[in-house]
Amino acid sequence: MHEITLYIASELKAPDAALNLLEALEDAISSLSEFPQRIALTEEEPWHSYGIRKMPVKNFLVYFWIDEDYVKVQVTAVVYGKRDQVHQLSEMDTD
């Protein structure tokens, strides 16, 4: 998220947009503390089988999994929606 907001603020010269996006991402991720199962699993395999979920936030997709043992949500990636999602997921650490 840091790289995304830094890019928007510095490269695109839109610091207000970067701040708004960061706040939206933080709010959406925080909302996962209650009933994260409401978010559907991603359709892409093999990540669907790994239990990776996909939540849209503005023009981005937040990928995460639910750690039932530790009762927490682990965000694994935040990806711009128009990027090749399968390619981005293939670079994601699933451990």
MARTI-295829 format. One record per atom (N, C-alpha, C): residue in three letters; chain; atom name; x, y, z. Coordinates in Angstrom, 1 decimal. Example, Ala and Ser with C-alpha at 12.3 -4.5 7.8 and 13.67 -1.06 7.14 Angstrom:
BEGIN
  aa ch at     px     py     pz
 ALA  A  N   13.2   -5.7    7.8
 ALA  A CA   12.3   -4.5    7.8
 ALA  A  C   13.2   -3.3    7.8
 SER  A  N   12.8   -2.2    7.1
 SER  A CA   13.7   -1.1    7.1
 SER  A  C   12.9    0.0    7.9
***
This chain:
BEGIN
  aa ch at     px     py     pz
 MET  A  N    0.8   -1.2    0.0
 MET  A CA    0.0    0.0    0.0
 MET  A  C    0.9    1.2    0.0
 HIS  A  N    2.0    1.1    0.7
 HIS  A CA    2.9    2.3    0.7
 HIS  A  C    3.4    2.6   -0.7
 GLU  A  N    3.8    1.6   -1.5
 GLU  A CA    4.3    1.9   -2.8
 GLU  A  C    3.2    2.5   -3.7
 ILE  A  N    2.0    2.0   -3.5
 ILE  A CA    0.9    2.5   -4.3
 ILE  A  C    0.6    4.0   -4.0
 THR  A  N    0.5    4.3   -2.7
 THR  A CA    0.2    5.7   -2.4
 THR  A  C    1.4    6.6   -2.7
 LEU  A  N    2.6    6.1   -2.6
 LEU  A CA    3.8    6.9   -2.9
 LEU  A  C    3.8    7.2   -4.4
 TYR  A  N    3.5    6.2   -5.2
 TYR  A CA    3.4    6.4   -6.7
 TYR  A  C    2.3    7.5   -7.1
 ILE  A  N    1.2    7.3   -6.5
 ILE  A CA    0.1    8.3   -6.8
 ILE  A  C    0.5    9.7   -6.3
 ALA  A  N    1.0    9.8   -5.1
 ALA  A CA    1.4   11.1   -4.6
 ALA  A  C    2.6   11.8   -5.4
 SER  A  N    3.6   11.0   -5.7
 SER  A CA    4.8   11.5   -6.3
 SER  A  C    4.8   11.5   -7.8
 GLU  A  N    4.5   10.4   -8.4
 GLU  A CA    4.6   10.3   -9.8
 GLU  A  C    3.4   10.9  -10.5
 LEU  A  N    2.2   10.7   -9.9
 LEU  A CA    1.0   11.3  -10.5
 LEU  A  C    0.7   12.7  -10.0
 LYS  A  N    1.5   13.1   -9.0
 LYS  A CA    1.3   14.4   -8.4
 LYS  A  C   -0.1   14.6   -7.9
 ALA  A  N   -0.6   13.6   -7.2
 ALA  A CA   -2.0   13.7   -6.6
 ALA  A  C   -2.0   13.3   -5.2
 PRO  A  N   -1.3   14.1   -4.3
 PRO  A CA   -1.3   13.6   -2.9
 PRO  A  C   -2.6   13.5   -2.2
 ASP  A  N   -3.6   14.3   -2.6
 ASP  A CA   -4.9   14.1   -1.9
 ASP  A  C   -5.6   12.8   -2.4
 ALA  A  N   -5.4   12.5   -3.6
 ALA  A CA   -6.0   11.2   -4.1
 ALA  A  C   -5.3   10.0   -3.4
 ALA  A  N   -4.0   10.1   -3.2
 ALA  A CA   -3.2    9.1   -2.5
 ALA  A  C   -3.7    8.9   -1.1
 LEU  A  N   -3.9   10.0   -0.4
 LEU  A CA   -4.4   10.0    1.0
 LEU  A  C   -5.8    9.4    1.0
 ASN  A  N   -6.7    9.8    0.1
 ASN  A CA   -8.1    9.2    0.1
 ASN  A  C   -8.0    7.7   -0.2
 LEU  A  N   -7.2    7.3   -1.1
 LEU  A CA   -7.1    5.9   -1.4
 LEU  A  C   -6.6    5.1   -0.2
 LEU  A  N   -5.5    5.6    0.5
 LEU  A CA   -5.0    5.0    1.7
 LEU  A  C   -6.1    4.9    2.7
 GLU  A  N   -6.8    5.9    3.0
 GLU  A CA   -7.9    5.9    4.0
 GLU  A  C   -9.0    4.8    3.6
 ALA  A  N   -9.3    4.8    2.3
 ALA  A CA  -10.3    3.8    1.9
 ALA  A  C   -9.8    2.4    2.0
 LEU  A  N   -8.5    2.1    1.7
 LEU  A CA   -8.0    0.8    1.9
 LEU  A  C   -7.9    0.4    3.4
 GLU  A  N   -7.5    1.3    4.2
 GLU  A CA   -7.4    1.0    5.6
 GLU  A  C   -8.8    0.8    6.2
 ASP  A  N   -9.8    1.6    5.8
 ASP  A CA  -11.1    1.3    6.3
 ASP  A  C  -11.6    0.0    5.9
 ALA  A  N  -11.4   -0.4    4.6
 ALA  A CA  -11.9   -1.6    4.1
 ALA  A  C  -11.2   -2.8    4.8
 ILE  A  N   -9.9   -2.7    5.0
 ILE  A CA   -9.2   -3.8    5.6
 ILE  A  C   -9.6   -3.9    7.1
 SER  A  N   -9.8   -2.8    7.8
 SER  A CA  -10.3   -2.8    9.1
 SER  A  C  -11.6   -3.5    9.3
 SER  A  N  -12.5   -3.3    8.3
 SER  A CA  -13.8   -3.8    8.3
 SER  A  C  -13.8   -5.4    8.3
 LEU  A  N  -12.7   -5.9    7.9
 LEU  A CA  -12.6   -7.4    7.9
 LEU  A  C  -12.5   -8.0    9.3
 SER  A  N  -12.3   -7.2   10.3
 SER  A CA  -12.3   -7.7   11.7
 SER  A  C  -13.6   -8.3   12.1
 GLU  A  N  -14.7   -7.9   11.3
 GLU  A CA  -16.0   -8.5   11.6
 GLU  A  C  -16.5   -9.3   10.4
 PHE  A  N  -16.7  -10.5   10.5
 PHE  A CA  -17.2  -11.4    9.5
 PHE  A  C  -16.5  -11.3    8.1
 PRO  A  N  -15.2  -11.6    8.1
 PRO  A CA  -14.4  -11.6    6.9
 PRO  A  C  -14.9  -12.6    5.8
 GLN  A  N  -15.6  -13.6    6.3
 GLN  A CA  -16.1  -14.6    5.4
 GLN  A  C  -17.2  -14.0    4.4
 ARG  A  N  -17.6  -12.8    4.6
 ARG  A CA  -18.6  -12.2    3.7
 ARG  A  C  -18.0  -11.9    2.4
 ILE  A  N  -16.7  -11.9    2.3
 ILE  A CA  -16.0  -11.6    1.1
 ILE  A  C  -15.7  -12.9    0.3
 ALA  A  N  -16.1  -13.0   -0.9
 ALA  A CA  -16.0  -14.2   -1.7
 ALA  A  C  -14.5  -14.6   -2.0
 LEU  A  N  -14.3  -15.9   -2.1
 LEU  A CA  -13.0  -16.4   -2.6
 LEU  A  C  -12.8  -15.9   -4.0
 THR  A  N  -11.5  -15.7   -4.3
 THR  A CA  -11.2  -15.3   -5.7
 THR  A  C  -11.5  -16.5   -6.6
 GLU  A  N  -11.8  -16.2   -7.9
 GLU  A CA  -12.2  -17.2   -8.8
 GLU  A  C  -10.9  -17.9   -9.4
 GLU  A  N   -9.8  -17.2   -9.4
 GLU  A CA   -8.6  -17.7  -10.0
 GLU  A  C   -8.0  -18.9   -9.2
 GLU  A  N   -7.6  -19.9   -9.9
 GLU  A CA   -6.9  -21.1   -9.3
 GLU  A  C   -5.5  -21.0   -9.6
 PRO  A  N   -4.6  -21.4   -8.7
 PRO  A CA   -5.0  -22.2   -7.5
 PRO  A  C   -5.3  -21.4   -6.2
 TRP  A  N   -5.4  -20.1   -6.3
 TRP  A CA   -5.6  -19.3   -5.2
 TRP  A  C   -6.9  -19.5   -4.5
 HIS  A  N   -7.9  -19.8   -5.3
 HIS  A CA   -9.2  -20.1   -4.8
 HIS  A  C   -9.1  -21.3   -3.8
 SER  A  N   -8.4  -22.3   -4.2
 SER  A CA   -8.2  -23.5   -3.4
 SER  A  C   -7.4  -23.2   -2.1
 TYR  A  N   -6.5  -22.2   -2.2
 TYR  A CA   -5.7  -21.8   -1.0
 TYR  A  C   -6.6  -21.0    0.0
 GLY  A  N   -7.8  -20.6   -0.4
 GLY  A CA   -8.7  -19.8    0.5
 GLY  A  C   -8.4  -18.3    0.4
 ILE  A  N   -7.8  -17.9   -0.7
 ILE  A CA   -7.6  -16.5   -0.9
 ILE  A  C   -8.9  -15.8   -1.3
 ARG  A  N   -9.2  -14.7   -0.6
 ARG  A CA  -10.4  -13.9   -0.9
 ARG  A  C  -10.0  -12.6   -1.6
 LYS  A  N  -11.0  -12.0   -2.3
 LYS  A CA  -10.7  -10.8   -3.1
 LYS  A  C  -11.8   -9.8   -2.8
 MET  A  N  -11.3   -8.6   -2.3
 MET  A CA  -12.2   -7.5   -2.0
 MET  A  C  -11.9   -6.3   -2.8
 PRO  A  N  -12.9   -5.8   -3.6
 PRO  A CA  -12.6   -4.6   -4.4
 PRO  A  C  -12.7   -3.4   -3.5
 VAL  A  N  -11.7   -2.5   -3.7
 VAL  A CA  -11.7   -1.2   -3.0
 VAL  A  C  -11.3   -0.1   -4.0
 LYS  A  N  -12.2    0.7   -4.4
 LYS  A CA  -12.0    1.7   -5.5
 LYS  A  C  -11.5    0.9   -6.7
 ASN  A  N  -10.3    1.3   -7.3
 ASN  A CA   -9.8    0.7   -8.5
 ASN  A  C   -8.8   -0.4   -8.1
 PHE  A  N   -8.8   -0.9   -6.9
 PHE  A CA   -7.9   -1.9   -6.5
 PHE  A  C   -8.6   -3.2   -5.9
 LEU  A  N   -7.8   -4.2   -5.9
 LEU  A CA   -8.3   -5.5   -5.3
 LEU  A  C   -7.4   -5.9   -4.2
 VAL  A  N   -8.0   -6.1   -3.0
 VAL  A CA   -7.3   -6.6   -1.8
 VAL  A  C   -7.5   -8.1   -1.7
 TYR  A  N   -6.3   -8.8   -1.7
 TYR  A CA   -6.4  -10.2   -1.6
 TYR  A  C   -5.9  -10.6   -0.2
 PHE  A  N   -6.7  -11.5    0.4
 PHE  A CA   -6.4  -11.9    1.8
 PHE  A  C   -6.8  -13.3    2.1
 TRP  A  N   -6.4  -13.9    3.2
 TRP  A CA   -6.9  -15.2    3.6
 TRP  A  C   -7.1  -15.1    5.1
 ILE  A  N   -8.0  -16.0    5.6
 ILE  A CA   -8.4  -16.0    7.0
 ILE  A  C   -7.6  -17.0    7.7
 ASP  A  N   -6.9  -16.6    8.7
 ASP  A CA   -6.2  -17.6    9.6
 ASP  A  C   -7.1  -17.9   10.8
 GLU  A  N   -7.8  -19.0   10.6
 GLU  A CA   -8.7  -19.5   11.7
 GLU  A  C   -8.0  -19.8   13.0
 ASP  A  N   -6.8  -20.4   12.9
 ASP  A CA   -6.1  -20.7   14.1
 ASP  A  C   -5.8  -19.5   15.0
 TYR  A  N   -5.4  -18.4   14.4
 TYR  A CA   -5.0  -17.2   15.2
 TYR  A  C   -6.1  -16.1   15.1
 VAL  A  N   -7.2  -16.5   14.5
 VAL  A CA   -8.4  -15.6   14.4
 VAL  A  C   -7.9  -14.2   13.9
 LYS  A  N   -7.3  -14.2   12.7
 LYS  A CA   -6.9  -13.0   12.1
 LYS  A  C   -7.0  -13.1   10.6
 VAL  A  N   -6.9  -11.9    9.9
 VAL  A CA   -6.9  -11.9    8.5
 VAL  A  C   -5.5  -11.5    8.0
 GLN  A  N   -5.0  -12.1    7.0
 GLN  A CA   -3.7  -11.9    6.5
 GLN  A  C   -3.8  -11.3    5.1
 VAL  A  N   -3.6  -10.0    4.9
 VAL  A CA   -3.6   -9.4    3.6
 VAL  A  C   -2.3   -9.8    2.9
 THR  A  N   -2.5  -10.4    1.7
 THR  A CA   -1.3  -10.9    0.9
 THR  A  C   -1.0  -10.0   -0.3
 ALA  A  N   -1.9   -9.2   -0.8
 ALA  A CA   -1.6   -8.3   -1.9
 ALA  A  C   -2.7   -7.3   -2.1
 VAL  A  N   -2.3   -6.1   -2.6
 VAL  A CA   -3.2   -5.1   -3.0
 VAL  A  C   -2.8   -4.7   -4.4
 VAL  A  N   -3.7   -5.0   -5.4
 VAL  A CA   -3.3   -4.9   -6.8
 VAL  A  C   -4.3   -4.0   -7.6
 TYR  A  N   -3.7   -3.1   -8.4
 TYR  A CA   -4.5   -2.3   -9.3
 TYR  A  C   -5.4   -3.2  -10.1
 GLY  A  N   -6.7   -2.9  -10.2
 GLY  A CA   -7.7   -3.7  -10.8
 GLY  A  C   -7.5   -4.0  -12.3
 LYS  A  N   -6.8   -3.1  -13.0
 LYS  A CA   -6.6   -3.2  -14.5
 LYS  A  C   -5.3   -4.0  -14.8
 ARG  A  N   -4.6   -4.4  -13.8
 ARG  A CA   -3.4   -5.2  -14.0
 ARG  A  C   -3.8   -6.6  -14.3
 ASP  A  N   -2.9   -7.4  -14.8
 ASP  A CA   -3.1   -8.8  -15.0
 ASP  A  C   -3.1   -9.5  -13.6
 GLN  A  N   -4.3   -9.8  -13.2
 GLN  A CA   -4.4  -10.4  -11.8
 GLN  A  C   -3.7  -11.7  -11.7
 VAL  A  N   -3.8  -12.6  -12.6
 VAL  A CA   -3.2  -13.9  -12.5
 VAL  A  C   -1.7  -13.7  -12.4
 HIS  A  N   -1.1  -12.8  -13.2
 HIS  A CA    0.3  -12.6  -13.1
 HIS  A  C    0.7  -12.0  -11.7
 GLN  A  N   -0.1  -11.1  -11.2
 GLN  A CA    0.2  -10.5   -9.9
 GLN  A  C    0.0  -11.5   -8.8
 LEU  A  N   -1.0  -12.4   -8.9
 LEU  A CA   -1.2  -13.4   -7.9
 LEU  A  C   -0.1  -14.4   -8.0
 SER  A  N    0.5  -14.7   -9.1
 SER  A CA    1.6  -15.7   -9.2
 SER  A  C    2.8  -15.2   -8.5
 GLU  A  N    3.0  -13.9   -8.4
 GLU  A CA    4.1  -13.3   -7.6
 GLU  A  C    3.8  -13.1   -6.1
 MET  A  N    2.6  -13.4   -5.7
 MET  A CA    2.2  -13.3   -4.3
 MET  A  C    2.8  -14.4   -3.5
 ASP  A  N    3.2  -14.1   -2.3
 ASP  A CA    3.7  -15.1   -1.3
 ASP  A  C    2.5  -15.7   -0.7
 THR  A  N    2.4  -17.0   -0.8
 THR  A CA    1.2  -17.8   -0.2
 THR  A  C    1.6  -18.5    1.0
 ASP  A  N    2.8  -18.4    1.5
 ASP  A CA    3.2  -19.1    2.7
 ASP  A  C    2.7  -18.4    4.0
***
